[in-house]
């Protein structure tokens, strides 16, 4: 059979347009008007169809190449058949329609259904916009089940695919090549000066999928508040050892943990987990294990302090120091990162005011604590200097609403106030 060259047609006033997808593979039979590549300009995505049926003999381009009118795309072995077979299923060639060079780009933008054949020969219905959206999120559109007529994939289908974590499982089975960005970078970092490329720390690599999963699955809302801890700090700084008379070094975090547990007892929905929303079930925990975010040279680690409700502040303070040291020395057991009630992320020793902590899935809330500061507060008819602690509570809006989150923070505020600080020491 004769070989026929399939070239880039007239696509308007565009030159050096980037190829973002190859829609066929060598050895594949295609019909006339089947899309073979997708081009993307600054304004739109354009699918280029074949103007002959036949078997793809050789593909002369690759993703990332830039082409103009007349450039060779591929060669096909010409076929006179109007029907070809794909995966042993006969596909009728659509009736030939004329696409003029002047409007090929316009037609590609307004088409609601685009039929493409992926590298696995699976029929996929999706618009260029949807396929671009999926590509930017790292999803393979051929693996997404479409919810529209004839299985057409929509943006909502792509979002659901990501949220279910299917894409994460899929990527773990792919080789390193599949993890590379599929779109060519406009510029290299070296174009602007000297750089240094290093390996991502192992702890950060391990944490990254967990953070992405949490952020994608959980609808985060963050409530910010300020707590007057003046009396708590005075009490904390007054603590001494009964035998030696030496001042006790108790971290404020021990008080915050006790205040948090007291609030969890009053609001059990914050001490819960949803593993599968479709099951309609929620797990309420009767234990109180508080996760503490520990900053280490290797990355952030979140071990759990067990049975916080049964320990006093002195024991908690000592255990916090011990656990933090184990994390920094990488001598902590993996099991200690699981089975938490809620997590505290403290920036008190560093600085800042408010932030948006990411919930530690499958928990439903996380308390962010920032650095306390002195402020002038109006009490009655006069101003006083008070110690104010900023807090940021991120919560799962599927289970916790805004009013409940505000009340939860109010209880923490009361628990750290002058009327409760002494009880927390017990």
C-alpha positions as CSV (number, residue, x, y, z in Angstrom):
1,X,0.0,0.0,0.0
2,X,1.1,3.6,-0.7
3,X,2.3,5.7,2.2
4,X,0.4,9.1,2.6
5,X,1.8,12.1,4.4
6,X,-0.6,13.7,6.9
7,X,0.4,17.3,7.5
8,X,-0.7,20.2,9.6
9,X,-3.5,22.0,7.8
10,X,-4.1,25.7,7.7
11,X,-5.1,26.6,11.3
12,X,-5.3,30.3,10.8
13,X,-2.7,32.9,11.7
14,X,-0.7,30.6,14.0
15,X,2.9,29.4,13.8
16,X,4.9,27.2,16.1
17,X,1.9,25.9,17.9
18,X,2.7,23.3,20.6
19,X,1.6,19.7,20.4
20,X,0.1,18.7,23.8
21,X,-1.3,15.3,22.9
22,X,-0.7,12.5,20.5
23,X,-4.0,10.7,20.1
24,X,-2.9,7.7,18.0
25,X,-0.1,5.2,18.0
26,X,1.9,3.4,15.3
27,X,0.1,0.3,14.0
28,X,-3.3,1.7,14.8
29,X,-6.0,1.8,12.2
30,X,-7.8,5.2,12.0
31,X,-10.7,6.5,10.0
32,X,-11.0,9.7,8.0
33,X,-11.7,12.6,10.3
34,X,-10.3,10.8,13.4
35,X,-8.4,13.2,15.6
36,X,-4.6,12.5,15.6
37,X,-3.0,15.3,17.6
38,X,-4.1,18.2,19.8
39,X,-2.5,21.6,19.4
40,X,-2.6,24.3,22.0
41,X,-2.1,28.0,21.4
42,X,-2.4,30.9,23.9
43,X,-6.1,31.1,23.1
44,X,-7.5,27.6,22.6
45,X,-6.9,23.8,22.0
46,X,-7.3,22.5,18.5
47,X,-7.7,18.9,17.4
48,X,-6.2,18.0,14.0
49,X,-8.0,15.2,12.1
50,X,-6.7,12.8,9.5
51,X,-7.8,13.4,6.0
52,X,-7.3,9.8,5.0
53,X,-8.2,6.4,6.5
54,X,-5.6,3.7,7.0
55,X,-2.9,2.3,9.3
56,X,-0.5,4.6,11.1
57,X,2.9,3.7,9.8
58,X,5.1,6.3,11.5
59,X,4.6,9.2,13.8
60,X,7.0,12.0,13.1
61,X,6.2,14.3,16.0
62,X,6.1,14.1,19.8
63,X,4.4,15.9,22.7
64,X,6.1,19.3,23.2
65,X,7.0,19.8,19.5
66,X,5.9,23.1,17.9
67,X,4.5,22.9,14.4
68,X,3.2,25.1,11.7
69,X,1.1,24.6,8.6
70,X,2.5,22.0,6.2
71,X,4.7,20.2,8.9
72,X,4.6,16.4,8.7
73,X,2.6,14.8,11.5
74,X,2.6,11.1,10.5
75,X,2.5,8.6,7.6
76,X,-0.3,6.2,7.0
77,X,-0.7,3.2,4.8
78,X,-3.7,4.2,2.7
79,X,-6.8,2.2,3.0
80,X,-9.9,2.4,0.7
81,X,-12.1,0.9,3.4
82,X,-14.7,3.2,4.9
83,X,-14.8,1.0,8.1
84,X,-11.8,0.0,10.2
85,X,-11.6,-2.2,13.3
86,X,-10.4,-1.2,16.7
87,X,-10.1,-3.9,19.4
88,X,-12.0,-6.2,17.0
89,X,-15.0,-3.9,17.1
90,X,-16.1,-2.4,13.9
91,X,-16.5,1.4,13.9
92,X,-18.4,3.1,11.1
93,X,-16.6,6.0,9.6
94,X,-18.6,9.3,10.1
95,X,-20.0,10.9,7.1
96,X,-17.4,13.2,5.7
97,X,-17.9,16.8,6.6
98,X,-15.9,19.7,5.2
99,X,-13.8,21.7,7.7
100,X,-12.5,24.8,6.1
101,X,-9.1,26.1,7.0
102,X,-10.6,29.4,8.2
103,X,-12.9,27.9,10.8
104,X,-11.1,24.7,12.0
105,X,-10.1,26.5,15.2
106,X,-13.5,27.9,15.9
107,X,-15.2,24.6,15.4
108,X,-12.8,22.8,17.7
109,X,-13.6,25.3,20.5
110,X,-17.4,25.0,20.3
111,X,-17.7,21.2,19.9
112,X,-19.4,19.7,22.9
113,X,-18.4,16.1,22.2
114,X,-15.0,15.1,20.9
115,X,-14.3,11.5,20.2
116,X,-10.7,10.5,20.6
117,X,-8.9,7.2,20.7
118,X,-6.4,6.9,23.5
119,X,-3.2,5.0,23.5
120,X,-5.2,2.0,24.9
121,X,-7.7,2.3,22.0
122,X,-10.4,3.1,24.5
123,X,-13.1,5.4,23.1
124,X,-13.1,8.7,25.1
125,X,-15.7,11.5,24.9
126,X,-14.4,14.7,26.2
127,X,-14.0,18.3,25.1
128,X,-10.5,19.8,24.7
129,X,-11.2,22.1,27.7
130,X,-12.0,19.1,29.9
131,X,-9.0,17.1,28.7
132,X,-6.7,20.1,29.4
133,X,-8.3,20.4,32.9
134,X,-7.6,16.7,33.6
135,X,-4.1,17.0,32.2
136,X,-3.3,19.9,34.5
137,X,-4.4,17.9,37.5
138,X,-2.3,14.9,36.4
139,X,-5.3,12.7,35.6
140,X,-5.6,10.3,32.7
141,X,-8.9,11.1,31.0
142,X,-9.1,7.6,29.5
143,X,-9.4,6.2,33.0
144,X,-12.3,8.5,34.0
145,X,-15.9,7.3,33.7
146,X,-18.1,10.0,32.1
147,X,-21.4,10.9,33.6
148,X,-22.9,12.5,30.5
149,X,-24.6,10.9,27.5
150,X,-22.5,8.3,25.8
151,X,-20.0,8.5,28.7
152,X,-18.8,12.0,27.9
153,X,-16.4,13.2,30.6
154,X,-17.1,16.5,32.3
155,X,-15.0,18.7,34.7
156,X,-17.0,17.4,37.6
157,X,-16.1,13.8,36.6
158,X,-12.4,14.8,36.7
159,X,-12.8,16.5,40.2
160,X,-14.6,13.4,41.5
161,X,-11.8,11.2,40.1
162,X,-9.2,13.2,42.0
163,X,-11.2,13.4,45.2
164,X,-11.7,9.6,45.3
165,X,-7.9,9.2,45.3
166,X,-8.0,6.9,42.3
167,X,-5.4,9.1,40.5
168,X,-3.0,8.7,43.5
169,X,-3.3,4.9,43.3
170,X,-2.8,5.1,39.5
171,X,0.3,7.2,39.7
172,X,1.9,4.8,42.2
173,X,1.8,2.1,39.6
174,X,3.4,4.3,36.9
175,X,7.1,4.5,36.3
176,X,9.2,7.6,36.9
177,X,8.7,8.8,33.4
178,X,4.9,9.2,34.0
179,X,5.6,11.5,36.9
180,X,7.2,14.1,34.7
181,X,5.1,17.2,33.8
182,X,3.3,16.7,30.5
183,X,3.4,20.3,29.5
184,X,6.7,21.8,28.4
185,X,8.0,24.6,30.6
186,X,8.1,28.1,29.0
187,X,11.5,28.7,30.6
188,X,14.2,26.8,32.5
189,X,15.3,28.1,35.9
190,X,18.8,28.2,34.6
191,X,17.7,30.9,32.1
192,X,17.7,33.4,34.9
193,X,20.8,32.5,36.9
194,X,22.6,29.9,38.9
195,X,20.6,27.1,40.6
196,X,21.2,24.1,42.8
197,X,19.1,21.0,42.4
198,X,18.8,18.8,45.5
199,X,16.7,15.7,46.5
200,X,13.4,16.4,48.4
201,X,13.8,15.1,52.0
202,X,12.4,11.7,52.5
203,X,10.0,12.8,55.2
204,X,8.5,15.5,52.9
205,X,8.1,12.9,50.1
206,X,6.2,10.6,52.4
207,X,4.0,13.5,53.8
208,X,3.2,15.1,50.4
209,X,0.6,12.5,49.2
210,X,-1.1,12.5,52.6
211,X,-1.4,16.3,52.6
212,X,-2.7,16.4,49.0
213,X,-5.2,13.6,49.9
214,X,-6.4,15.5,53.0
215,X,-6.8,18.8,51.1
216,X,-8.6,17.3,48.2
217,X,-11.0,15.1,50.2
218,X,-11.8,17.5,53.1
219,X,-13.7,20.8,52.6
220,X,-11.6,23.0,54.9
221,X,-12.9,26.0,56.7
222,X,-10.7,27.9,59.2
223,X,-12.0,29.9,62.2
224,X,-9.6,32.5,63.8
225,X,-9.8,33.8,67.3
226,X,-7.7,35.3,70.1
227,X,-7.4,34.0,73.7
228,X,-6.4,36.0,76.8
229,X,-3.9,33.7,78.6
230,X,-2.5,36.3,81.0
231,X,-3.5,34.4,84.2
232,X,-2.4,31.1,82.6
233,X,1.0,32.4,81.9
234,X,1.4,33.9,85.4
235,X,0.4,30.6,86.9
236,X,2.8,28.7,84.5
237,X,5.7,30.9,85.4
238,X,5.0,30.6,89.1
239,X,5.3,26.8,89.2
240,X,8.1,25.4,91.2
241,X,9.3,22.0,92.4
242,X,8.1,21.2,95.9
243,X,11.3,19.5,96.9
244,X,14.0,21.6,95.2
245,X,12.3,24.9,94.9
246,X,13.5,25.2,91.4
247,X,11.2,26.7,88.7
248,X,9.4,24.1,86.6
249,X,9.8,24.3,82.9
250,X,6.3,23.7,81.6
251,X,5.6,24.4,78.0
252,X,2.4,26.3,77.3
253,X,1.5,23.5,74.9
254,X,0.8,21.2,77.8
255,X,-1.9,23.6,79.0
256,X,-3.3,23.9,75.5
257,X,-3.5,20.1,75.2
258,X,-5.5,19.8,78.4
259,X,-7.8,22.7,77.3
260,X,-8.3,21.0,74.0
261,X,-9.2,17.6,75.5
262,X,-11.8,19.3,77.8
263,X,-13.4,20.9,74.7
264,X,-13.3,17.5,72.9
265,X,-15.3,16.0,75.7
266,X,-17.9,18.7,75.4
267,X,-18.0,18.5,71.5
268,X,-17.5,14.8,70.6
269,X,-17.9,15.5,66.8
270,X,-14.4,17.0,66.9
271,X,-13.1,13.7,68.1
272,X,-14.5,11.7,65.2
273,X,-13.5,10.4,61.7
274,X,-15.2,9.8,58.4
275,X,-13.4,7.1,56.3
276,X,-16.1,6.8,53.7
277,X,-18.8,9.4,53.3
278,X,-20.9,7.1,51.1
279,X,-21.3,4.7,53.9
280,X,-23.2,7.3,56.0
281,X,-21.2,6.3,59.1
282,X,-19.1,8.4,61.4
283,X,-16.7,7.0,64.1
284,X,-16.7,8.7,67.5
285,X,-13.5,8.0,69.5
286,X,-13.7,7.6,73.2
287,X,-9.9,8.1,73.7
288,X,-8.0,11.3,73.7
289,X,-4.7,11.0,71.7
290,X,-3.5,14.4,70.6
291,X,-1.2,14.8,67.6
292,X,1.6,17.3,67.9
293,X,3.3,18.7,64.8
294,X,7.1,18.5,65.4
295,X,9.5,20.6,63.2
296,X,12.6,18.5,62.4
297,X,15.5,18.9,60.0
298,X,14.0,16.2,57.9
299,X,10.5,17.7,57.7
300,X,7.3,17.9,59.7
301,X,6.3,14.9,61.8
302,X,3.1,14.4,63.8
303,X,3.4,11.9,66.6
304,X,0.6,11.3,69.0
305,X,0.6,11.9,72.8
306,X,-1.6,9.1,74.2
307,X,-4.2,9.4,76.9
308,X,-3.8,13.2,77.4
309,X,-6.9,13.3,79.7
310,X,-5.1,11.0,82.2
311,X,-1.8,13.0,82.5
312,X,-1.0,16.2,84.3
313,X,0.8,19.1,82.7
314,X,4.2,18.2,84.2
315,X,4.0,14.7,82.7
316,X,2.8,16.0,79.4
317,X,5.6,18.6,79.2
318,X,8.2,15.9,79.8
319,X,6.6,13.6,77.2
320,X,6.5,16.3,74.6
321,X,10.2,16.9,75.0
322,X,11.0,13.2,74.8
323,X,8.8,12.6,71.7
324,X,10.2,15.7,69.9
325,X,13.7,14.3,70.5
326,X,12.8,10.9,69.1
327,X,11.3,12.6,66.0
328,X,14.5,14.6,65.4
329,X,16.7,11.5,65.9
330,X,14.4,9.4,63.6
331,X,13.9,6.9,66.4
332,X,10.1,7.0,66.8
333,X,7.9,4.1,65.9
334,X,5.7,4.5,62.8
335,X,2.6,3.5,64.7
336,X,2.9,6.6,66.8
337,X,1.8,8.7,63.8
338,X,-1.6,7.0,63.7
339,X,-4.7,6.8,65.8
340,X,-5.2,10.5,66.8
341,X,-8.2,12.4,68.1
342,X,-7.1,15.8,66.9
343,X,-3.8,17.6,66.0
344,X,-2.2,20.8,67.3
345,X,0.2,22.7,65.0
346,X,2.1,25.3,67.0
347,X,4.2,28.1,65.6
348,X,4.5,29.8,69.0
349,X,8.3,29.4,69.1
350,X,8.7,30.9,65.7
351,X,6.3,33.8,65.2
352,X,3.3,34.9,63.1
353,X,-0.3,35.5,64.0
354,X,-2.9,33.4,62.1
355,X,-2.5,30.7,59.5
356,X,-4.6,27.9,57.8
357,X,-3.4,24.5,59.1
358,X,-4.3,21.4,56.9
359,X,-6.4,18.8,58.7
360,X,-4.6,15.5,59.4
361,X,-6.9,13.0,57.7
362,X,-8.8,11.0,58.9
363,X,-9.2,13.5,61.7
364,X,-11.8,16.2,61.3
365,X,-10.1,19.2,62.8
366,X,-6.7,20.7,63.7
367,X,-5.8,23.6,66.0
368,X,-3.2,26.0,64.9
369,X,-1.4,28.0,67.6
370,X,0.7,31.1,66.9
371,X,3.0,33.3,69.0
372,X,1.4,35.1,71.9
373,X,2.0,38.8,72.3
374,X,1.2,41.7,74.7
375,X,-1.7,43.9,73.8
376,X,-3.7,46.7,75.3
377,X,-7.2,45.4,76.1
378,X,-10.1,47.5,77.4
379,X,-11.4,45.8,80.6
380,X,-14.3,47.7,82.1
381,X,-13.4,51.4,81.9
382,X,-9.6,51.1,81.5
383,X,-7.0,49.5,79.3
384,X,-4.7,46.8,80.7
385,X,-1.7,45.0,79.2
386,X,-2.7,41.4,78.5
387,X,-1.1,38.3,77.0
388,X,-3.0,37.3,73.9
389,X,-2.7,34.0,72.0
390,X,-3.9,33.7,68.4
391,X,-5.5,30.4,67.4
392,X,-6.6,29.1,64.0
393,X,-9.1,26.1,63.9
394,X,-9.5,24.3,60.6
395,X,-12.4,21.9,60.5
396,X,-14.2,19.5,58.2
397,X,-17.3,21.3,57.0
398,X,-19.0,18.1,56.1
399,X,-19.4,17.3,59.8
400,X,-18.8,20.6,61.7
401,X,-20.5,23.9,60.9
402,X,-19.3,27.4,61.6
403,X,-21.4,28.0,64.7
404,X,-20.2,24.7,66.3
405,X,-16.6,25.7,65.5
406,X,-17.0,29.1,67.1
407,X,-18.5,27.6,70.3
408,X,-15.7,25.0,70.4
409,X,-13.1,27.9,70.3
410,X,-15.1,29.7,73.0
411,X,-14.7,26.6,75.2
412,X,-11.0,26.4,74.6
413,X,-10.8,30.2,75.4
414,X,-12.6,29.6,78.7
415,X,-10.5,26.6,79.5
416,X,-7.3,28.7,79.2
417,X,-8.7,31.6,81.1
418,X,-8.2,32.6,84.7
419,X,-11.0,30.5,86.0
420,X,-9.7,27.2,84.6
421,X,-5.9,27.4,84.3
422,X,-5.4,25.9,87.8
423,X,-7.6,22.9,87.1
424,X,-5.6,22.1,84.0
425,X,-2.5,21.5,86.2
426,X,-4.2,18.5,87.8
